[in-house]
Amino acid sequence: MHVVHLAAEALPHVKVGGLADVLGSLPRALAAEGVRATVVLPRYRAIARALEPLGEVRYRFAGAER
């Protein structure tokens, strides 16, 4: 099973309310049970800066690579 979480916030990158706490821990808990879990967040400036050391980040969405 593959669970995809779409949200506006998730720890450790962006936190405004309680949703960030849930999406910071729930995917890890699901993975521990053998469930593939992915979190999709908007490309906020803070997240983009955190990912800069990784270089270019590529992803597939609706069959098209971005």
C-alpha positions in Angstrom: 0.0 0.0 0.0 1.2 3.5 -0.8 -0.3 6.5 1.2 0.3 10.0 -0.1 -0.3 12.9 2.3 -0.9 16.3 0.7 -0.6 19.1 3.2 0.4 22.7 3.7 2.8 22.0 6.6 4.8 19.1 8.1 7.7 18.9 10.6 10.6 19.5 10.4 10.2 22.0 7.5 7.0 24.1 8.1 4.9 24.4 11.2 1.9 26.6 11.9 -0.4 24.2 13.7 -1.0 20.7 14.8 -1.1 19.3 11.3 2.6 19.7 11.1 3.0 17.4 14.1 0.9 14.7 12.6 2.6 14.8 9.3 6.0 14.8 11.0 5.3 11.5 12.7 2.5 9.6 10.9 4.5 8.7 7.8 7.3 7.3 10.0 4.7 5.2 12.0 3.2 3.9 8.7 6.6 3.0 7.4 7.3 1.0 10.5 4.2 -1.0 9.7 5.4 -1.7 6.2 3.3 1.0 4.4 5.0 3.2 1.8 4.3 6.8 2.8 5.0 10.0 0.9 4.4 13.6 2.0 3.8 16.3 -0.6 4.2 20.0 0.5 4.2 23.3 -1.4 7.7 24.6 -2.4 7.9 27.2 0.3 11.1 29.2 0.4 12.2 27.6 3.7 11.9 24.1 2.2 13.7 25.1 -1.0 16.6 26.5 1.1 16.7 23.3 3.1 16.9 21.2 0.0 19.6 23.3 -1.8 22.5 21.2 -0.4 20.9 18.1 -2.2 21.2 19.8 -5.6 18.4 19.6 -8.1 15.3 17.7 -6.9 13.4 15.9 -9.7 10.0 14.3 -9.3 7.3 12.7 -11.3 3.7 14.0 -11.2 0.9 12.7 -13.4 3.5 10.8 -15.5 5.6 13.9 -16.3 9.0 14.5 -14.9 9.5 18.0 -13.4 
